[in-house]
Amino acid sequence: MKKVVFLTLIIANILSVVEAKPKKKYQPLSPWEQADSIVDAIQKTHFPDKVYSITDFGARPYLPDQKITLAHDAINMAITVCSQNGGGTVLVPDSVYVTGPITLLSNVNLHLADGAVLRFSTNPDLYYPGVRTSWEGIECYNTHPLIYAYGATNIALTGHGTLDAQGSNQTWWSWCGARRFGWEMGKIGQSGRHGDKTRGPRAHLLELGENQVPVHERCFTKEDGMRPQFVNFFYCTSVLIEDVTLLESPFWCLHPLFCNDLIVRGVTIRNDGPNGDGCDPECCNRVLIENCVFHTGDDCIAIKSGRNMDGRRWNTPSQNIVIRKCEMEDGHGGVVVGSEISGGYRNLFVEDCDMDSPHLQRVIRIKTNSCRSGIIENIYVRNVRVGVCSETVLRINLNYEPNEQCHRGNNPIVRNVSLENVTCQKSRHGVILNGLEDDCNIYNINLKNCTFNGVKPSKRYGGGVIGQEGKFRDIHFDNVIINGEEVQAPADQL
């Protein structure tokens, strides 16, 4: 009996100690801890040590005084053999090779040696028949991208070599239908041979998307002039693009579509062409873009998730993207969300970037409209240094492309946007908010410890350094200095 009482007292004491021990409170991660956790969670690429040189499969370097031998058959054969034998590295040695389209397969690293150049032929016949892809956020069968992968796992494009698409007014760029890029009446182009933007192939694709015509019926040919992406990885997992230089793309440069676990590191992109976006992750999850240089004819980085009806059908937001230590020169926007963002977006982290060019229009840009729908939320930006931008540091625009032909009434929402320690030495505005007239769908926008100098506002917004129209609420400024004076956040417009 005494033993029972003694054991009972011991158990009671133990329980009292356990109950007295304070429970740890759950501490949610800070935004930048979330960013670190996203990077840690990315499934990294890994390849066997086997190396397959493209010269062993018949690729021959380009020599100016000899007939050109296209290398893509040899390159694609090397990729196929490498993948079928468990994977490894397909090596492009230190020389110039002229090539047509390349298709990457699982467990293959296409590696360009120092000094290696892949110069892509501009003969459009090489890039047909087309493949399944997406063009400005609408799914279709279109021109084969210069480098393409579909449904691959564990792939890479690496090395300190150069990929030259040879885009120019004399080649791909004229297909955009603009005279300043070489288009003339009677030439093929996305607006049709007569430049009618309401009836050309691009308008036809938009119509097919709006009417939800089956994807296998959305087929485009060379005569439609719908330019290919430079690099398009579609439904791929565990992807690395590292150290390469990309020059003069026909259209968007890097377009990962429905990709998870993507790293873009140390890449340099120089592209002066139309719609020459640098990197456009679309419907992607867990992405790191770091130590890259962008000089583009359109947005440097533009995050997307499908356009209008297709984006709502996909219902796949882009999410969990970290951008850090990048340099942005020319471009419509440094880091952009939209405009093809119908699937929504969440969790963007931008830090420690440098942007500077009179031809860089905006630093952080969110663009969408009432065709799109979708929720864009949790945008965090800190420690960004801007020399010059021509328009504004932050622009949120819910009225982008107001004349687009589409099903309206799908009002988007932009919320939870934070900028901290962002500086700019010259711009026309500090912040522009273009809200909707019928819904207050811009809210919880926060700027802290930001300094914008040399602001010279235009007349459009009454000469103000903070442009505004439509409805918005809960805009917060904490130590925001514009032209040497602390400014207050604009009052709610409801």
Secondary structure, DSSP 4 states (H G I P E B T S, - for coil): -HHHHHHHHHHHHHHHHHHHSPPPPP-PPPHHHHHHHHHHHS------S-EEEGGGGT-----TTS-----HHHHHHHHHHHHHTT-EEEEE-SSEEEE--EE--TTEEEEEPTT-EEEE---GGGG-S-EEEEETTEEEEES--SEEEES-EEEEEEES-EEE----TTTGGGGG--GGGT--TTS--TTTTTT-TTTSHHHHHHHHHHTT--GGG-B--GGGT-PPPSEEEES-EEEEEES-EEE--SS-SEEEES-EEEEEES-EEEE-STT--SB--BS-EEEEEES-EEEESS-SEEEB-B-HHHHHHH---EEEEEEES-EE-SEEEEEEEESSBTT-EEEEEEEEEEE--TTEEEEEEEE--TTT--EEEEEEEEEEEEEE-SSEEEEEES-SSTT--S------EEEEEEEEEEEEEEBSEEEEEE--SS---EEEEEEEEEEE-SB---TTTTT-SEEEES-BEEEEEEEEEETTEE-PPPPPB-
